[in-house]
Amino acid sequence: MARPDESRAHKPPGPVTRRALLGVEFPAMLDFDNAALEWRRLFSELFGTFLLVIVGAGAGVVNAISHGAISRGAAVVSPGLMVLAIILFMGAVSGAHLNPAVTIGFTLRGDFPWKRAPGYIIVQLIGATLAVLFLKALFGNVGALGATVPGPSIHDWQAMLIELVLTLGLVSTILGTASRAQNVGALSAVAVGGYIALAGLWSSPLSGASMNPARSFGPDLVRGDFSHFWLYLVGPLAGSVLAVCFAWLLRGRGGDPGGLAAARGMLDDRVIAALTMHEHEHEV
């Protein structure tokens, strides 16, 4: 019969040991589980979404008051560059979702806890609304306040399907670059920002290339016109769900160290490596 200490020595490490490992080697990485810091994560999402919508909606407003000085290329590339910057400068705080469709995708994938999702989505909507109110206070109700609407001769159902496909690609890019198999660290910001710019370059005349219910919600709320909002809600959310299904087909279940790190703001590559090594030891 094995002695008690020998049994403990051969017992595979479990979740508690994994948490203890992080607590000793990377104590700051346990901040995500600290409810007292939730305000910091929520403020990060609010501020980030505010900046994103300032650029996205602001392009339409500035184009109107400058009599066409903003080209379509500039208008669609700017949000991609802003997202890239936001991910790099504060992605480690909240994960820089900036988009209810992304929050839902991470949650369905098992990388983000359901109990945190409502708070993220609410502050994303608030941040978008504050951005549009800021633009309206400065320049008035011009340029439709940057609202996303279907292009001329484009039906709502067509724009909705475009938004679905665009968001499918966006969330697939986010989940893919965050996975353990293909985690590329800070370079994931380049992939996500590049995708947003690329999607806008070819599809903005069709649907506005929103891919983000919060981005469309802000202008619609301030204008008091929700006649097209349904398509910018249904399309992105359906695209996000489909992206999660595709991620499962491509890479299996979620919840791996890379996905957890990206969704929750743990962007330190050393932590990802430690979690991955610990997971492999547990599997063995």
C-alpha positions as CSV (number, residue, x, y, z in Angstrom):
1,M,0.0,0.0,0.0
2,A,1.3,3.4,-1.0
3,R,2.0,5.8,1.8
4,P,-0.2,8.9,2.0
5,D,2.6,11.2,0.9
6,E,3.3,9.0,-2.1
7,S,-0.4,9.1,-3.1
8,R,-0.4,12.9,-3.0
9,A,2.8,13.0,-5.0
10,H,1.3,11.0,-7.9
11,K,-2.1,12.8,-7.8
12,P,-2.5,14.8,-11.0
13,P,-2.7,18.6,-10.4
14,G,-6.2,20.0,-10.5
15,P,-7.8,23.4,-10.9
16,V,-6.8,24.5,-7.4
17,T,-3.1,23.7,-8.1
18,R,-3.4,25.6,-11.4
19,R,-4.8,28.6,-9.6
20,A,-2.1,28.3,-6.9
21,L,0.6,28.2,-9.7
22,L,-0.7,31.5,-11.1
23,G,-1.0,33.0,-7.6
24,V,2.6,32.4,-6.9
25,E,4.2,33.1,-10.3
26,F,1.8,35.7,-11.7
27,P,-0.3,37.1,-9.0
28,A,-1.5,40.0,-11.1
29,M,-3.2,37.5,-13.5
30,L,-5.7,36.6,-10.8
31,D,-7.0,40.1,-10.9
32,F,-9.7,39.0,-13.3
33,D,-11.3,36.9,-10.6
34,N,-11.2,39.8,-8.2
35,A,-14.7,41.4,-8.1
36,A,-13.3,44.5,-6.6
37,L,-11.6,45.3,-9.9
38,E,-14.7,44.8,-12.0
39,W,-15.2,48.6,-12.3
40,R,-11.8,48.8,-14.0
41,R,-12.7,46.3,-16.6
42,L,-16.1,47.9,-17.2
43,F,-14.5,51.4,-17.5
44,S,-12.0,49.9,-20.0
45,E,-14.9,48.6,-22.2
46,L,-16.8,51.9,-21.9
47,F,-13.8,54.0,-22.8
48,G,-12.7,51.7,-25.6
49,T,-16.1,51.6,-27.2
50,F,-16.4,55.4,-26.8
51,L,-13.1,55.8,-28.8
52,L,-14.2,53.3,-31.4
53,V,-17.5,55.0,-32.1
54,I,-16.0,58.4,-32.0
55,V,-14.0,57.3,-35.0
56,G,-16.6,55.2,-36.7
57,A,-19.6,57.6,-36.4
58,G,-17.3,60.6,-36.4
59,A,-16.2,59.9,-39.9
60,G,-19.7,60.5,-41.2
61,V,-20.1,63.7,-39.1
62,V,-16.8,65.2,-40.1
63,N,-17.5,64.3,-43.7
64,A,-20.7,66.3,-43.5
65,I,-19.3,69.4,-41.9
66,S,-16.2,69.4,-44.1
67,H,-18.2,69.0,-47.3
68,G,-16.8,65.6,-48.3
69,A,-13.2,65.8,-47.0
70,I,-13.3,62.3,-45.6
71,S,-12.9,59.6,-48.3
72,R,-14.7,56.3,-48.0
73,G,-11.3,54.6,-47.6
74,A,-10.4,56.8,-44.7
75,A,-13.8,56.3,-43.1
76,V,-13.6,52.5,-43.1
77,V,-9.8,52.1,-42.3
78,S,-9.9,54.5,-39.3
79,P,-12.1,52.1,-37.1
80,G,-9.7,49.3,-37.8
81,L,-6.7,51.3,-36.8
82,M,-8.5,52.5,-33.7
83,V,-9.4,48.9,-32.7
84,L,-5.7,47.9,-33.2
85,A,-4.6,50.8,-30.9
86,I,-7.2,50.0,-28.2
87,I,-6.3,46.3,-28.1
88,L,-2.6,47.2,-27.7
89,F,-3.0,49.8,-25.0
90,M,-5.7,48.3,-22.9
91,G,-6.5,44.8,-24.1
92,A,-4.8,43.5,-21.0
93,V,-7.3,45.2,-18.7
94,S,-10.6,43.9,-20.1
95,G,-9.8,41.9,-23.2
96,A,-11.0,44.9,-25.3
97,H,-14.2,43.3,-26.6
98,L,-15.7,46.7,-27.6
99,N,-18.6,44.8,-29.2
100,P,-21.5,42.8,-27.8
101,A,-21.1,40.2,-30.6
102,V,-17.5,39.6,-29.5
103,T,-18.5,39.3,-25.9
104,I,-21.2,36.8,-26.8
105,G,-18.7,34.9,-29.0
106,F,-16.1,34.6,-26.2
107,T,-18.9,33.6,-23.8
108,L,-20.3,30.9,-26.0
109,R,-16.8,29.6,-26.7
110,G,-16.3,29.1,-22.9
111,D,-13.5,31.8,-22.7
112,F,-15.6,34.3,-20.8
113,P,-18.0,33.9,-17.8
114,W,-21.7,34.4,-18.5
115,K,-22.1,36.4,-15.3
116,R,-19.7,39.1,-16.6
117,A,-21.3,39.4,-20.1
118,P,-24.3,41.6,-19.2
119,G,-22.1,44.2,-17.6
120,Y,-19.8,44.3,-20.6
121,I,-22.6,44.7,-23.1
122,I,-24.3,47.4,-21.1
123,V,-21.2,49.6,-20.8
124,Q,-20.4,49.0,-24.5
125,L,-23.9,50.4,-25.4
126,I,-23.3,53.3,-23.0
127,G,-19.9,54.1,-24.4
128,A,-21.3,54.2,-27.9
129,T,-24.1,56.5,-26.9
130,L,-21.8,58.9,-25.1
131,A,-19.6,59.1,-28.2
132,V,-22.6,60.1,-30.4
133,L,-23.8,62.6,-27.8
134,F,-20.4,64.1,-27.8
135,L,-20.4,64.5,-31.5
136,K,-23.9,65.9,-31.5
137,A,-23.0,68.5,-28.8
138,L,-20.0,69.6,-30.8
139,F,-21.4,69.7,-34.4
140,G,-25.2,69.2,-34.2
141,N,-27.4,66.7,-35.8
142,V,-25.4,66.3,-39.1
143,G,-24.3,63.4,-41.2
144,A,-27.0,61.3,-39.6
145,L,-24.6,61.2,-36.7
146,G,-22.7,58.5,-38.4
147,A,-25.6,56.0,-38.4
148,T,-25.2,52.7,-40.2
149,V,-27.9,52.2,-42.8
150,P,-28.3,50.0,-45.8
151,G,-27.0,51.5,-49.0
152,P,-29.2,52.7,-51.9
153,S,-31.2,49.9,-53.4
154,I,-30.0,47.5,-50.7
155,H,-32.9,45.8,-48.8
156,D,-32.7,45.3,-45.1
157,W,-32.5,41.5,-45.4
158,Q,-29.6,41.8,-47.8
159,A,-27.7,44.1,-45.5
160,M,-28.5,41.8,-42.6
161,L,-26.9,38.9,-44.4
162,I,-23.9,41.0,-45.2
163,E,-23.5,41.9,-41.6
164,L,-23.9,38.2,-40.6
165,V,-21.1,37.2,-43.0
166,L,-18.8,40.1,-42.0
167,T,-19.2,39.3,-38.3
168,L,-18.7,35.7,-38.9
169,G,-15.3,36.6,-40.3
170,L,-14.5,39.1,-37.6
171,V,-15.3,36.8,-34.6
172,S,-13.6,33.9,-36.4
173,T,-10.5,36.1,-36.7
174,I,-10.7,37.0,-33.0
175,L,-11.3,33.5,-31.7
176,G,-8.7,32.0,-34.1
177,T,-5.8,34.3,-33.2
178,A,-6.7,33.8,-29.5
179,S,-6.6,30.0,-29.6
180,R,-3.9,27.9,-28.1
181,A,-3.0,26.5,-31.5
182,Q,-2.5,29.9,-33.2
183,N,-2.0,32.5,-30.5
184,V,0.0,35.3,-31.9
185,G,0.0,37.6,-28.9
186,A,-0.1,41.3,-29.6
187,L,-0.1,40.6,-33.3
188,S,-3.7,39.5,-33.0
189,A,-4.5,43.3,-32.8
190,V,-3.1,43.6,-36.3
191,A,-5.2,40.8,-37.6
192,V,-8.4,42.1,-36.0
193,G,-7.8,45.7,-37.0
194,G,-6.8,44.7,-40.5
195,Y,-9.9,42.6,-40.9
196,I,-12.2,45.5,-39.9
197,A,-10.5,47.7,-42.4
198,L,-10.7,45.1,-45.2
199,A,-14.4,44.4,-44.5
200,G,-15.2,48.0,-44.6
201,L,-13.4,48.6,-47.9
202,W,-15.5,46.3,-49.8
203,S,-18.8,46.2,-48.0
204,S,-19.5,49.7,-46.5
205,P,-21.6,50.8,-49.5
206,L,-23.9,47.8,-48.8
207,S,-24.5,47.8,-45.1
208,G,-22.1,50.3,-43.5
209,A,-19.9,47.4,-42.3
210,S,-20.9,47.8,-38.7
211,M,-20.4,44.3,-37.4
212,N,-21.1,45.7,-33.9
213,P,-24.6,46.3,-32.4
214,A,-23.2,48.9,-30.0
215,R,-21.7,50.9,-33.0
216,S,-25.1,51.0,-34.6
217,F,-27.1,51.5,-31.3
218,G,-25.4,54.8,-30.3
219,P,-26.4,56.8,-33.4
220,D,-29.9,55.2,-33.6
221,L,-30.6,56.0,-29.9
222,V,-29.5,59.6,-30.1
223,R,-31.4,60.1,-33.4
224,G,-34.5,58.3,-32.1
225,D,-34.6,56.1,-35.2
226,F,-34.4,52.4,-34.8
227,S,-36.0,51.5,-38.2
228,H,-32.9,49.6,-39.4
229,F,-31.4,48.6,-36.0
230,W,-32.8,45.1,-36.1
231,L,-30.5,44.0,-38.9
232,Y,-27.4,45.4,-37.1
233,L,-28.5,43.3,-34.1
234,V,-29.6,40.1,-35.7
235,G,-26.8,39.9,-38.3
236,P,-23.9,40.4,-36.0
237,L,-25.3,38.1,-33.2
238,A,-26.1,35.3,-35.7
239,G,-22.6,35.7,-37.3
240,S,-21.0,35.5,-33.8
241,V,-22.9,32.3,-33.0
242,L,-22.0,30.8,-36.3
243,A,-18.3,31.7,-35.8
244,V,-18.3,29.8,-32.4
245,C,-19.7,26.8,-34.2
246,F,-17.0,27.0,-36.9
247,A,-14.4,27.4,-34.2
248,W,-15.6,24.2,-32.6
249,L,-15.4,22.4,-35.9
250,L,-11.9,23.7,-36.6
251,R,-10.3,23.5,-33.2
252,G,-12.6,21.6,-30.8
253,R,-13.8,23.0,-27.5
254,G,-12.8,26.4,-26.2
255,G,-11.5,27.5,-22.8
256,D,-7.8,27.0,-23.7
257,P,-5.2,29.2,-22.2
258,G,-4.9,31.5,-25.3
259,G,-8.6,32.0,-25.5
260,L,-9.0,32.7,-21.8
261,A,-6.1,35.1,-21.9
262,A,-7.5,37.1,-24.8
263,A,-11.1,37.2,-23.5
264,R,-10.3,38.1,-20.0
265,G,-7.3,40.5,-20.6
266,M,-4.4,38.2,-19.6
267,L,-2.2,39.1,-22.5
268,D,1.2,38.2,-20.9
269,D,2.8,35.5,-23.1
270,R,4.5,34.0,-20.0
271,V,1.2,33.4,-18.4
272,I,-0.2,31.7,-21.5
273,A,2.9,29.5,-21.7
274,A,2.6,28.6,-18.0
275,L,-1.1,27.8,-18.3
276,T,-0.4,25.7,-21.4
277,M,2.4,23.7,-19.8
278,H,0.3,23.1,-16.7
279,E,-2.6,21.9,-18.8
280,H,-0.4,19.5,-20.7
281,E,1.0,18.1,-17.4
282,H,-2.5,17.7,-16.2
283,E,-3.5,15.8,-19.3
284,V,-0.5,13.5,-19.0
